[in-house]
Amino acid sequence: MKRTYIIFCILTIFAAVTGHAQSPHFSIFDSLESRPKTGQGYVIVNQSSTIKRLVGTRLDSENAEIYNGKTYIKTEGYRIKVYSDNHQLVSKKEAEDLKEKISDLYPGIDANIIFDAPWWMLYVGNYIIYEEAFAMYRELQKAFPQMKKEMNIVETTIRLPMD
């Protein structure tokens, strides 16, 4: 789990730096090695030219998937199960209503309704670290006290955006 997190952090940093590149050959190494203003330090990075060429290049991976035109990497992590019910007449509507309330209260948070017959379930978030999931879990419990007993954190495969 820690290795996946470290790899994700490195990929995120590389994507952020190369995403704002000024030329196709600009990389994090160029940014680090640029000479600073007077009184500032600088970094020298020693690596092979092969590594330098690979940085910023997306490699195909069995853990990458494209969904709605965006690229995601699949990894192990945590989600918060906020709702789960199997009442045929109301469960879907209740899950949709709760998803809308959560999305209004926390814009940008990933909330997904999943139907696994006969259950309708609402999962919130994509967290690599348990403590991040727990912090959001506590916030959701405060915002929706009526759902407090039903909420729990589950370990599952999550999707993290690459773009």
Chimera marker file (.cmm) of the C-alpha trace (Angstrom):
<marker_set name="trace">
<marker id="1" x="0.000" y="0.000" z="0.000" r="1" g="1" b="0" radius="0.5"/>
<marker id="2" x="2.804" y="2.438" z="0.882" r="1" g="1" b="0" radius="0.5"/>
<marker id="3" x="4.627" y="1.664" z="-2.369" r="1" g="1" b="0" radius="0.5"/>
<marker id="4" x="1.474" y="2.420" z="-4.373" r="1" g="1" b="0" radius="0.5"/>
<marker id="5" x="1.076" y="5.710" z="-2.517" r="1" g="1" b="0" radius="0.5"/>
<marker id="6" x="4.690" y="6.703" z="-3.165" r="1" g="1" b="0" radius="0.5"/>
<marker id="7" x="4.386" y="5.842" z="-6.859" r="1" g="1" b="0" radius="0.5"/>
<marker id="8" x="1.156" y="7.843" z="-7.065" r="1" g="1" b="0" radius="0.5"/>
<marker id="9" x="2.818" y="10.870" z="-5.410" r="1" g="1" b="0" radius="0.5"/>
<marker id="10" x="5.745" y="10.725" z="-7.821" r="1" g="1" b="0" radius="0.5"/>
<marker id="11" x="3.427" y="10.418" z="-10.817" r="1" g="1" b="0" radius="0.5"/>
<marker id="12" x="1.328" y="13.324" z="-9.556" r="1" g="1" b="0" radius="0.5"/>
<marker id="13" x="4.366" y="15.559" z="-9.150" r="1" g="1" b="0" radius="0.5"/>
<marker id="14" x="5.668" y="14.647" z="-12.595" r="1" g="1" b="0" radius="0.5"/>
<marker id="15" x="2.245" y="15.200" z="-14.155" r="1" g="1" b="0" radius="0.5"/>
<marker id="16" x="1.890" y="18.590" z="-12.466" r="1" g="1" b="0" radius="0.5"/>
<marker id="17" x="5.300" y="19.790" z="-13.555" r="1" g="1" b="0" radius="0.5"/>
<marker id="18" x="5.147" y="18.449" z="-17.095" r="1" g="1" b="0" radius="0.5"/>
<marker id="19" x="1.535" y="19.582" z="-17.469" r="1" g="1" b="0" radius="0.5"/>
<marker id="20" x="2.741" y="23.182" z="-17.351" r="1" g="1" b="0" radius="0.5"/>
<marker id="21" x="5.734" y="22.579" z="-19.578" r="1" g="1" b="0" radius="0.5"/>
<marker id="22" x="6.845" y="25.342" z="-21.867" r="1" g="1" b="0" radius="0.5"/>
<marker id="23" x="8.288" y="23.004" z="-24.475" r="1" g="1" b="0" radius="0.5"/>
<marker id="24" x="7.908" y="19.291" z="-25.208" r="1" g="1" b="0" radius="0.5"/>
<marker id="25" x="11.367" y="18.609" z="-23.734" r="1" g="1" b="0" radius="0.5"/>
<marker id="26" x="10.843" y="20.539" z="-20.483" r="1" g="1" b="0" radius="0.5"/>
<marker id="27" x="10.797" y="18.229" z="-17.455" r="1" g="1" b="0" radius="0.5"/>
<marker id="28" x="10.951" y="18.324" z="-13.671" r="1" g="1" b="0" radius="0.5"/>
<marker id="29" x="14.721" y="17.917" z="-13.973" r="1" g="1" b="0" radius="0.5"/>
<marker id="30" x="14.962" y="21.118" z="-16.018" r="1" g="1" b="0" radius="0.5"/>
<marker id="31" x="12.876" y="22.929" z="-13.428" r="1" g="1" b="0" radius="0.5"/>
<marker id="32" x="15.006" y="21.669" z="-10.542" r="1" g="1" b="0" radius="0.5"/>
<marker id="33" x="18.307" y="22.427" z="-12.262" r="1" g="1" b="0" radius="0.5"/>
<marker id="34" x="17.398" y="25.951" z="-13.392" r="1" g="1" b="0" radius="0.5"/>
<marker id="35" x="19.633" y="28.568" z="-11.838" r="1" g="1" b="0" radius="0.5"/>
<marker id="36" x="17.856" y="30.518" z="-9.096" r="1" g="1" b="0" radius="0.5"/>
<marker id="37" x="18.046" y="34.173" z="-8.251" r="1" g="1" b="0" radius="0.5"/>
<marker id="38" x="20.918" y="35.448" z="-6.144" r="1" g="1" b="0" radius="0.5"/>
<marker id="39" x="20.848" y="34.064" z="-2.626" r="1" g="1" b="0" radius="0.5"/>
<marker id="40" x="18.837" y="30.950" z="-3.500" r="1" g="1" b="0" radius="0.5"/>
<marker id="41" x="20.139" y="27.410" z="-3.730" r="1" g="1" b="0" radius="0.5"/>
<marker id="42" x="19.816" y="24.993" z="-6.610" r="1" g="1" b="0" radius="0.5"/>
<marker id="43" x="19.560" y="21.262" z="-7.180" r="1" g="1" b="0" radius="0.5"/>
<marker id="44" x="21.697" y="19.041" z="-9.390" r="1" g="1" b="0" radius="0.5"/>
<marker id="45" x="20.033" y="15.795" z="-10.492" r="1" g="1" b="0" radius="0.5"/>
<marker id="46" x="22.205" y="12.963" z="-11.794" r="1" g="1" b="0" radius="0.5"/>
<marker id="47" x="20.298" y="10.321" z="-13.752" r="1" g="1" b="0" radius="0.5"/>
<marker id="48" x="20.576" y="8.461" z="-17.000" r="1" g="1" b="0" radius="0.5"/>
<marker id="49" x="19.289" y="10.018" z="-20.201" r="1" g="1" b="0" radius="0.5"/>
<marker id="50" x="16.815" y="7.112" z="-20.448" r="1" g="1" b="0" radius="0.5"/>
<marker id="51" x="15.117" y="8.153" z="-17.215" r="1" g="1" b="0" radius="0.5"/>
<marker id="52" x="15.060" y="11.790" z="-18.313" r="1" g="1" b="0" radius="0.5"/>
<marker id="53" x="13.336" y="10.809" z="-21.583" r="1" g="1" b="0" radius="0.5"/>
<marker id="54" x="10.725" y="8.697" z="-19.754" r="1" g="1" b="0" radius="0.5"/>
<marker id="55" x="9.644" y="11.419" z="-17.321" r="1" g="1" b="0" radius="0.5"/>
<marker id="56" x="6.370" y="12.936" z="-18.459" r="1" g="1" b="0" radius="0.5"/>
<marker id="57" x="5.697" y="10.054" z="-20.855" r="1" g="1" b="0" radius="0.5"/>
<marker id="58" x="2.574" y="8.096" z="-20.088" r="1" g="1" b="0" radius="0.5"/>
<marker id="59" x="3.199" y="4.386" z="-20.067" r="1" g="1" b="0" radius="0.5"/>
<marker id="60" x="0.478" y="1.829" z="-20.699" r="1" g="1" b="0" radius="0.5"/>
<marker id="61" x="-0.487" y="-0.022" z="-17.569" r="1" g="1" b="0" radius="0.5"/>
<marker id="62" x="-2.956" y="-2.700" z="-16.637" r="1" g="1" b="0" radius="0.5"/>
<marker id="63" x="-4.048" y="-0.351" z="-13.841" r="1" g="1" b="0" radius="0.5"/>
<marker id="64" x="-4.949" y="2.509" z="-16.192" r="1" g="1" b="0" radius="0.5"/>
<marker id="65" x="-8.437" y="2.919" z="-17.573" r="1" g="1" b="0" radius="0.5"/>
<marker id="66" x="-10.227" y="5.532" z="-19.631" r="1" g="1" b="0" radius="0.5"/>
<marker id="67" x="-13.677" y="6.523" z="-18.395" r="1" g="1" b="0" radius="0.5"/>
<marker id="68" x="-15.757" y="9.365" z="-19.884" r="1" g="1" b="0" radius="0.5"/>
<marker id="69" x="-12.731" y="10.602" z="-21.818" r="1" g="1" b="0" radius="0.5"/>
<marker id="70" x="-10.485" y="10.870" z="-18.741" r="1" g="1" b="0" radius="0.5"/>
<marker id="71" x="-7.612" y="8.597" z="-17.769" r="1" g="1" b="0" radius="0.5"/>
<marker id="72" x="-7.638" y="7.019" z="-14.318" r="1" g="1" b="0" radius="0.5"/>
<marker id="73" x="-5.276" y="4.741" z="-12.468" r="1" g="1" b="0" radius="0.5"/>
<marker id="74" x="-6.838" y="1.960" z="-10.417" r="1" g="1" b="0" radius="0.5"/>
<marker id="75" x="-5.305" y="1.160" z="-7.060" r="1" g="1" b="0" radius="0.5"/>
<marker id="76" x="-6.282" y="-0.085" z="-3.634" r="1" g="1" b="0" radius="0.5"/>
<marker id="77" x="-7.775" y="2.496" z="-1.327" r="1" g="1" b="0" radius="0.5"/>
<marker id="78" x="-10.805" y="3.479" z="0.691" r="1" g="1" b="0" radius="0.5"/>
<marker id="79" x="-14.326" y="4.728" z="0.024" r="1" g="1" b="0" radius="0.5"/>
<marker id="80" x="-17.124" y="5.642" z="2.385" r="1" g="1" b="0" radius="0.5"/>
<marker id="81" x="-20.328" y="3.656" z="2.049" r="1" g="1" b="0" radius="0.5"/>
<marker id="82" x="-22.976" y="6.183" z="2.958" r="1" g="1" b="0" radius="0.5"/>
<marker id="83" x="-26.139" y="4.353" z="1.934" r="1" g="1" b="0" radius="0.5"/>
<marker id="84" x="-27.238" y="0.783" z="1.357" r="1" g="1" b="0" radius="0.5"/>
<marker id="85" x="-30.782" y="-0.527" z="1.025" r="1" g="1" b="0" radius="0.5"/>
<marker id="86" x="-32.750" y="-3.119" z="-0.905" r="1" g="1" b="0" radius="0.5"/>
<marker id="87" x="-36.281" y="-1.704" z="-0.790" r="1" g="1" b="0" radius="0.5"/>
<marker id="88" x="-37.409" y="-2.101" z="-4.407" r="1" g="1" b="0" radius="0.5"/>
<marker id="89" x="-39.672" y="0.934" z="-4.548" r="1" g="1" b="0" radius="0.5"/>
<marker id="90" x="-37.587" y="3.636" z="-2.848" r="1" g="1" b="0" radius="0.5"/>
<marker id="91" x="-33.918" y="2.646" z="-2.581" r="1" g="1" b="0" radius="0.5"/>
<marker id="92" x="-32.791" y="4.020" z="-5.938" r="1" g="1" b="0" radius="0.5"/>
<marker id="93" x="-34.501" y="7.379" z="-5.381" r="1" g="1" b="0" radius="0.5"/>
<marker id="94" x="-33.133" y="7.679" z="-1.842" r="1" g="1" b="0" radius="0.5"/>
<marker id="95" x="-29.586" y="6.963" z="-3.071" r="1" g="1" b="0" radius="0.5"/>
<marker id="96" x="-29.939" y="9.550" z="-5.867" r="1" g="1" b="0" radius="0.5"/>
<marker id="97" x="-31.327" y="12.188" z="-3.473" r="1" g="1" b="0" radius="0.5"/>
<marker id="98" x="-28.522" y="11.604" z="-0.978" r="1" g="1" b="0" radius="0.5"/>
<marker id="99" x="-25.914" y="11.724" z="-3.738" r="1" g="1" b="0" radius="0.5"/>
<marker id="100" x="-27.272" y="15.085" z="-4.888" r="1" g="1" b="0" radius="0.5"/>
<marker id="101" x="-27.190" y="16.487" z="-1.327" r="1" g="1" b="0" radius="0.5"/>
<marker id="102" x="-23.614" y="15.317" z="-0.823" r="1" g="1" b="0" radius="0.5"/>
<marker id="103" x="-22.525" y="16.726" z="-4.195" r="1" g="1" b="0" radius="0.5"/>
<marker id="104" x="-24.122" y="20.088" z="-3.322" r="1" g="1" b="0" radius="0.5"/>
<marker id="105" x="-22.477" y="20.160" z="0.099" r="1" g="1" b="0" radius="0.5"/>
<marker id="106" x="-19.074" y="18.892" z="-1.115" r="1" g="1" b="0" radius="0.5"/>
<marker id="107" x="-18.593" y="19.918" z="-4.760" r="1" g="1" b="0" radius="0.5"/>
<marker id="108" x="-15.972" y="17.895" z="-6.566" r="1" g="1" b="0" radius="0.5"/>
<marker id="109" x="-16.220" y="14.851" z="-4.325" r="1" g="1" b="0" radius="0.5"/>
<marker id="110" x="-16.655" y="11.582" z="-6.184" r="1" g="1" b="0" radius="0.5"/>
<marker id="111" x="-20.007" y="9.977" z="-5.318" r="1" g="1" b="0" radius="0.5"/>
<marker id="112" x="-21.186" y="6.820" z="-7.090" r="1" g="1" b="0" radius="0.5"/>
<marker id="113" x="-24.392" y="4.841" z="-6.901" r="1" g="1" b="0" radius="0.5"/>
<marker id="114" x="-23.902" y="1.129" z="-7.423" r="1" g="1" b="0" radius="0.5"/>
<marker id="115" x="-26.641" y="-1.436" z="-7.937" r="1" g="1" b="0" radius="0.5"/>
<marker id="116" x="-25.687" y="-4.945" z="-6.878" r="1" g="1" b="0" radius="0.5"/>
<marker id="117" x="-29.023" y="-6.752" z="-7.014" r="1" g="1" b="0" radius="0.5"/>
<marker id="118" x="-31.007" y="-6.298" z="-4.892" r="1" g="1" b="0" radius="0.5"/>
<marker id="119" x="-28.946" y="-3.593" z="-3.119" r="1" g="1" b="0" radius="0.5"/>
<marker id="120" x="-28.606" y="0.109" z="-4.003" r="1" g="1" b="0" radius="0.5"/>
<marker id="121" x="-25.447" y="1.572" z="-2.483" r="1" g="1" b="0" radius="0.5"/>
<marker id="122" x="-23.885" y="5.017" z="-2.432" r="1" g="1" b="0" radius="0.5"/>
<marker id="123" x="-20.099" y="5.291" z="-2.106" r="1" g="1" b="0" radius="0.5"/>
<marker id="124" x="-18.263" y="8.570" z="-1.579" r="1" g="1" b="0" radius="0.5"/>
<marker id="125" x="-14.643" y="9.523" z="-2.215" r="1" g="1" b="0" radius="0.5"/>
<marker id="126" x="-11.443" y="7.907" z="-3.442" r="1" g="1" b="0" radius="0.5"/>
<marker id="127" x="-8.853" y="7.891" z="-0.676" r="1" g="1" b="0" radius="0.5"/>
<marker id="128" x="-5.429" y="6.290" z="-0.656" r="1" g="1" b="0" radius="0.5"/>
<marker id="129" x="-4.855" y="6.919" z="3.036" r="1" g="1" b="0" radius="0.5"/>
<marker id="130" x="-7.287" y="5.629" z="5.661" r="1" g="1" b="0" radius="0.5"/>
<marker id="131" x="-6.952" y="8.808" z="7.734" r="1" g="1" b="0" radius="0.5"/>
<marker id="132" x="-8.211" y="10.924" z="4.800" r="1" g="1" b="0" radius="0.5"/>
<marker id="133" x="-11.234" y="8.652" z="4.431" r="1" g="1" b="0" radius="0.5"/>
<marker id="134" x="-11.844" y="8.787" z="8.185" r="1" g="1" b="0" radius="0.5"/>
<marker id="135" x="-11.765" y="12.603" z="8.218" r="1" g="1" b="0" radius="0.5"/>
<marker id="136" x="-14.402" y="12.734" z="5.469" r="1" g="1" b="0" radius="0.5"/>
<marker id="137" x="-16.379" y="9.990" z="7.217" r="1" g="1" b="0" radius="0.5"/>
<marker id="138" x="-16.579" y="12.185" z="10.340" r="1" g="1" b="0" radius="0.5"/>
<marker id="139" x="-17.675" y="15.195" z="8.270" r="1" g="1" b="0" radius="0.5"/>
<marker id="140" x="-20.390" y="13.174" z="6.563" r="1" g="1" b="0" radius="0.5"/>
<marker id="141" x="-21.600" y="11.891" z="9.934" r="1" g="1" b="0" radius="0.5"/>
<marker id="142" x="-21.972" y="15.491" z="11.140" r="1" g="1" b="0" radius="0.5"/>
<marker id="143" x="-23.711" y="16.587" z="7.942" r="1" g="1" b="0" radius="0.5"/>
<marker id="144" x="-26.048" y="13.568" z="7.795" r="1" g="1" b="0" radius="0.5"/>
<marker id="145" x="-26.595" y="12.350" z="11.380" r="1" g="1" b="0" radius="0.5"/>
<marker id="146" x="-29.579" y="10.234" z="10.314" r="1" g="1" b="0" radius="0.5"/>
<marker id="147" x="-27.170" y="8.094" z="8.207" r="1" g="1" b="0" radius="0.5"/>
<marker id="148" x="-24.530" y="7.784" z="10.947" r="1" g="1" b="0" radius="0.5"/>
<marker id="149" x="-25.282" y="4.164" z="11.850" r="1" g="1" b="0" radius="0.5"/>
<marker id="150" x="-25.263" y="3.072" z="8.239" r="1" g="1" b="0" radius="0.5"/>
<marker id="151" x="-21.978" y="4.714" z="7.178" r="1" g="1" b="0" radius="0.5"/>
<marker id="152" x="-18.703" y="2.825" z="7.134" r="1" g="1" b="0" radius="0.5"/>
<marker id="153" x="-15.314" y="2.936" z="5.464" r="1" g="1" b="0" radius="0.5"/>
<marker id="154" x="-14.583" y="0.120" z="3.030" r="1" g="1" b="0" radius="0.5"/>
<marker id="155" x="-11.308" y="-0.983" z="1.514" r="1" g="1" b="0" radius="0.5"/>
<marker id="156" x="-11.759" y="-1.337" z="-2.228" r="1" g="1" b="0" radius="0.5"/>
<marker id="157" x="-10.314" y="-0.543" z="-5.635" r="1" g="1" b="0" radius="0.5"/>
<marker id="158" x="-10.435" y="3.191" z="-6.306" r="1" g="1" b="0" radius="0.5"/>
<marker id="159" x="-9.871" y="5.313" z="-9.418" r="1" g="1" b="0" radius="0.5"/>
<marker id="160" x="-7.565" y="8.322" z="-9.267" r="1" g="1" b="0" radius="0.5"/>
<marker id="161" x="-7.541" y="10.840" z="-12.131" r="1" g="1" b="0" radius="0.5"/>
<marker id="162" x="-4.321" y="11.074" z="-14.146" r="1" g="1" b="0" radius="0.5"/>
<marker id="163" x="-5.267" y="14.170" z="-16.145" r="1" g="1" b="0" radius="0.5"/>
<link id1="1" id2="2" r="1" g="1" b="0" radius="0.2"/>
<link id1="2" id2="3" r="1" g="1" b="0" radius="0.2"/>
<link id1="3" id2="4" r="1" g="1" b="0" radius="0.2"/>
<link id1="4" id2="5" r="1" g="1" b="0" radius="0.2"/>
<link id1="5" id2="6" r="1" g="1" b="0" radius="0.2"/>
<link id1="6" id2="7" r="1" g="1" b="0" radius="0.2"/>
<link id1="7" id2="8" r="1" g="1" b="0" radius="0.2"/>
<link id1="8" id2="9" r="1" g="1" b="0" radius="0.2"/>
<link id1="9" id2="10" r="1" g="1" b="0" radius="0.2"/>
<link id1="10" id2="11" r="1" g="1" b="0" radius="0.2"/>
<link id1="11" id2="12" r="1" g="1" b="0" radius="0.2"/>
<link id1="12" id2="13" r="1" g="1" b="0" radius="0.2"/>
<link id1="13" id2="14" r="1" g="1" b="0" radius="0.2"/>
<link id1="14" id2="15" r="1" g="1" b="0" radius="0.2"/>
<link id1="15" id2="16" r="1" g="1" b="0" radius="0.2"/>
<link id1="16" id2="17" r="1" g="1" b="0" radius="0.2"/>
<link id1="17" id2="18" r="1" g="1" b="0" radius="0.2"/>
<link id1="18" id2="19" r="1" g="1" b="0" radius="0.2"/>
<link id1="19" id2="20" r="1" g="1" b="0" radius="0.2"/>
<link id1="20" id2="21" r="1" g="1" b="0" radius="0.2"/>
<link id1="21" id2="22" r="1" g="1" b="0" radius="0.2"/>
<link id1="22" id2="23" r="1" g="1" b="0" radius="0.2"/>
<link id1="23" id2="24" r="1" g="1" b="0" radius="0.2"/>
<link id1="24" id2="25" r="1" g="1" b="0" radius="0.2"/>
<link id1="25" id2="26" r="1" g="1" b="0" radius="0.2"/>
<link id1="26" id2="27" r="1" g="1" b="0" radius="0.2"/>
<link id1="27" id2="28" r="1" g="1" b="0" radius="0.2"/>
<link id1="28" id2="29" r="1" g="1" b="0" radius="0.2"/>
<link id1="29" id2="30" r="1" g="1" b="0" radius="0.2"/>
<link id1="30" id2="31" r="1" g="1" b="0" radius="0.2"/>
<link id1="31" id2="32" r="1" g="1" b="0" radius="0.2"/>
<link id1="32" id2="33" r="1" g="1" b="0" radius="0.2"/>
<link id1="33" id2="34" r="1" g="1" b="0" radius="0.2"/>
<link id1="34" id2="35" r="1" g="1" b="0" radius="0.2"/>
<link id1="35" id2="36" r="1" g="1" b="0" radius="0.2"/>
<link id1="36" id2="37" r="1" g="1" b="0" radius="0.2"/>
<link id1="37" id2="38" r="1" g="1" b="0" radius="0.2"/>
<link id1="38" id2="39" r="1" g="1" b="0" radius="0.2"/>
<link id1="39" id2="40" r="1" g="1" b="0" radius="0.2"/>
<link id1="40" id2="41" r="1" g="1" b="0" radius="0.2"/>
<link id1="41" id2="42" r="1" g="1" b="0" radius="0.2"/>
<link id1="42" id2="43" r="1" g="1" b="0" radius="0.2"/>
<link id1="43" id2="44" r="1" g="1" b="0" radius="0.2"/>
<link id1="44" id2="45" r="1" g="1" b="0" radius="0.2"/>
<link id1="45" id2="46" r="1" g="1" b="0" radius="0.2"/>
<link id1="46" id2="47" r="1" g="1" b="0" radius="0.2"/>
<link id1="47" id2="48" r="1" g="1" b="0" radius="0.2"/>
<link id1="48" id2="49" r="1" g="1" b="0" radius="0.2"/>
<link id1="49" id2="50" r="1" g="1" b="0" radius="0.2"/>
<link id1="50" id2="51" r="1" g="1" b="0" radius="0.2"/>
<link id1="51" id2="52" r="1" g="1" b="0" radius="0.2"/>
<link id1="52" id2="53" r="1" g="1" b="0" radius="0.2"/>
<link id1="53" id2="54" r="1" g="1" b="0" radius="0.2"/>
<link id1="54" id2="55" r="1" g="1" b="0" radius="0.2"/>
<link id1="55" id2="56" r="1" g="1" b="0" radius="0.2"/>
<link id1="56" id2="57" r="1" g="1" b="0" radius="0.2"/>
<link id1="57" id2="58" r="1" g="1" b="0" radius="0.2"/>
<link id1="58" id2="59" r="1" g="1" b="0" radius="0.2"/>
<link id1="59" id2="60" r="1" g="1" b="0" radius="0.2"/>
<link id1="60" id2="61" r="1" g="1" b="0" radius="0.2"/>
<link id1="61" id2="62" r="1" g="1" b="0" radius="0.2"/>
<link id1="62" id2="63" r="1" g="1" b="0" radius="0.2"/>
<link id1="63" id2="64" r="1" g="1" b="0" radius="0.2"/>
<link id1="64" id2="65" r="1" g="1" b="0" radius="0.2"/>
<link id1="65" id2="66" r="1" g="1" b="0" radius="0.2"/>
<link id1="66" id2="67" r="1" g="1" b="0" radius="0.2"/>
<link id1="67" id2="68" r="1" g="1" b="0" radius="0.2"/>
<link id1="68" id2="69" r="1" g="1" b="0" radius="0.2"/>
<link id1="69" id2="70" r="1" g="1" b="0" radius="0.2"/>
<link id1="70" id2="71" r="1" g="1" b="0" radius="0.2"/>
<link id1="71" id2="72" r="1" g="1" b="0" radius="0.2"/>
<link id1="72" id2="73" r="1" g="1" b="0" radius="0.2"/>
<link id1="73" id2="74" r="1" g="1" b="0" radius="0.2"/>
<link id1="74" id2="75" r="1" g="1" b="0" radius="0.2"/>
<link id1="75" id2="76" r="1" g="1" b="0" radius="0.2"/>
<link id1="76" id2="77" r="1" g="1" b="0" radius="0.2"/>
<link id1="77" id2="78" r="1" g="1" b="0" radius="0.2"/>
<link id1="78" id2="79" r="1" g="1" b="0" radius="0.2"/>
<link id1="79" id2="80" r="1" g="1" b="0" radius="0.2"/>
<link id1="80" id2="81" r="1" g="1" b="0" radius="0.2"/>
<link id1="81" id2="82" r="1" g="1" b="0" radius="0.2"/>
<link id1="82" id2="83" r="1" g="1" b="0" radius="0.2"/>
<link id1="83" id2="84" r="1" g="1" b="0" radius="0.2"/>
<link id1="84" id2="85" r="1" g="1" b="0" radius="0.2"/>
<link id1="85" id2="86" r="1" g="1" b="0" radius="0.2"/>
<link id1="86" id2="87" r="1" g="1" b="0" radius="0.2"/>
<link id1="87" id2="88" r="1" g="1" b="0" radius="0.2"/>
<link id1="88" id2="89" r="1" g="1" b="0" radius="0.2"/>
<link id1="89" id2="90" r="1" g="1" b="0" radius="0.2"/>
<link id1="90" id2="91" r="1" g="1" b="0" radius="0.2"/>
<link id1="91" id2="92" r="1" g="1" b="0" radius="0.2"/>
<link id1="92" id2="93" r="1" g="1" b="0" radius="0.2"/>
<link id1="93" id2="94" r="1" g="1" b="0" radius="0.2"/>
<link id1="94" id2="95" r="1" g="1" b="0" radius="0.2"/>
<link id1="95" id2="96" r="1" g="1" b="0" radius="0.2"/>
<link id1="96" id2="97" r="1" g="1" b="0" radius="0.2"/>
<link id1="97" id2="98" r="1" g="1" b="0" radius="0.2"/>
<link id1="98" id2="99" r="1" g="1" b="0" radius="0.2"/>
<link id1="99" id2="100" r="1" g="1" b="0" radius="0.2"/>
<link id1="100" id2="101" r="1" g="1" b="0" radius="0.2"/>
<link id1="101" id2="102" r="1" g="1" b="0" radius="0.2"/>
<link id1="102" id2="103" r="1" g="1" b="0" radius="0.2"/>
<link id1="103" id2="104" r="1" g="1" b="0" radius="0.2"/>
<link id1="104" id2="105" r="1" g="1" b="0" radius="0.2"/>
<link id1="105" id2="106" r="1" g="1" b="0" radius="0.2"/>
<link id1="106" id2="107" r="1" g="1" b="0" radius="0.2"/>
<link id1="107" id2="108" r="1" g="1" b="0" radius="0.2"/>
<link id1="108" id2="109" r="1" g="1" b="0" radius="0.2"/>
<link id1="109" id2="110" r="1" g="1" b="0" radius="0.2"/>
<link id1="110" id2="111" r="1" g="1" b="0" radius="0.2"/>
<link id1="111" id2="112" r="1" g="1" b="0" radius="0.2"/>
<link id1="112" id2="113" r="1" g="1" b="0" radius="0.2"/>
<link id1="113" id2="114" r="1" g="1" b="0" radius="0.2"/>
<link id1="114" id2="115" r="1" g="1" b="0" radius="0.2"/>
<link id1="115" id2="116" r="1" g="1" b="0" radius="0.2"/>
<link id1="116" id2="117" r="1" g="1" b="0" radius="0.2"/>
<link id1="117" id2="118" r="1" g="1" b="0" radius="0.2"/>
<link id1="118" id2="119" r="1" g="1" b="0" radius="0.2"/>
<link id1="119" id2="120" r="1" g="1" b="0" radius="0.2"/>
<link id1="120" id2="121" r="1" g="1" b="0" radius="0.2"/>
<link id1="121" id2="122" r="1" g="1" b="0" radius="0.2"/>
<link id1="122" id2="123" r="1" g="1" b="0" radius="0.2"/>
<link id1="123" id2="124" r="1" g="1" b="0" radius="0.2"/>
<link id1="124" id2="125" r="1" g="1" b="0" radius="0.2"/>
<link id1="125" id2="126" r="1" g="1" b="0" radius="0.2"/>
<link id1="126" id2="127" r="1" g="1" b="0" radius="0.2"/>
<link id1="127" id2="128" r="1" g="1" b="0" radius="0.2"/>
<link id1="128" id2="129" r="1" g="1" b="0" radius="0.2"/>
<link id1="129" id2="130" r="1" g="1" b="0" radius="0.2"/>
<link id1="130" id2="131" r="1" g="1" b="0" radius="0.2"/>
<link id1="131" id2="132" r="1" g="1" b="0" radius="0.2"/>
<link id1="132" id2="133" r="1" g="1" b="0" radius="0.2"/>
<link id1="133" id2="134" r="1" g="1" b="0" radius="0.2"/>
<link id1="134" id2="135" r="1" g="1" b="0" radius="0.2"/>
<link id1="135" id2="136" r="1" g="1" b="0" radius="0.2"/>
<link id1="136" id2="137" r="1" g="1" b="0" radius="0.2"/>
<link id1="137" id2="138" r="1" g="1" b="0" radius="0.2"/>
<link id1="138" id2="139" r="1" g="1" b="0" radius="0.2"/>
<link id1="139" id2="140" r="1" g="1" b="0" radius="0.2"/>
<link id1="140" id2="141" r="1" g="1" b="0" radius="0.2"/>
<link id1="141" id2="142" r="1" g="1" b="0" radius="0.2"/>
<link id1="142" id2="143" r="1" g="1" b="0" radius="0.2"/>
<link id1="143" id2="144" r="1" g="1" b="0" radius="0.2"/>
<link id1="144" id2="145" r="1" g="1" b="0" radius="0.2"/>
<link id1="145" id2="146" r="1" g="1" b="0" radius="0.2"/>
<link id1="146" id2="147" r="1" g="1" b="0" radius="0.2"/>
<link id1="147" id2="148" r="1" g="1" b="0" radius="0.2"/>
<link id1="148" id2="149" r="1" g="1" b="0" radius="0.2"/>
<link id1="149" id2="150" r="1" g="1" b="0" radius="0.2"/>
<link id1="150" id2="151" r="1" g="1" b="0" radius="0.2"/>
<link id1="151" id2="152" r="1" g="1" b="0" radius="0.2"/>
<link id1="152" id2="153" r="1" g="1" b="0" radius="0.2"/>
<link id1="153" id2="154" r="1" g="1" b="0" radius="0.2"/>
<link id1="154" id2="155" r="1" g="1" b="0" radius="0.2"/>
<link id1="155" id2="156" r="1" g="1" b="0" radius="0.2"/>
<link id1="156" id2="157" r="1" g="1" b="0" radius="0.2"/>
<link id1="157" id2="158" r="1" g="1" b="0" radius="0.2"/>
<link id1="158" id2="159" r="1" g="1" b="0" radius="0.2"/>
<link id1="159" id2="160" r="1" g="1" b="0" radius="0.2"/>
<link id1="160" id2="161" r="1" g="1" b="0" radius="0.2"/>
<link id1="161" id2="162" r="1" g="1" b="0" radius="0.2"/>
<link id1="162" id2="163" r="1" g="1" b="0" radius="0.2"/>
</marker_set>
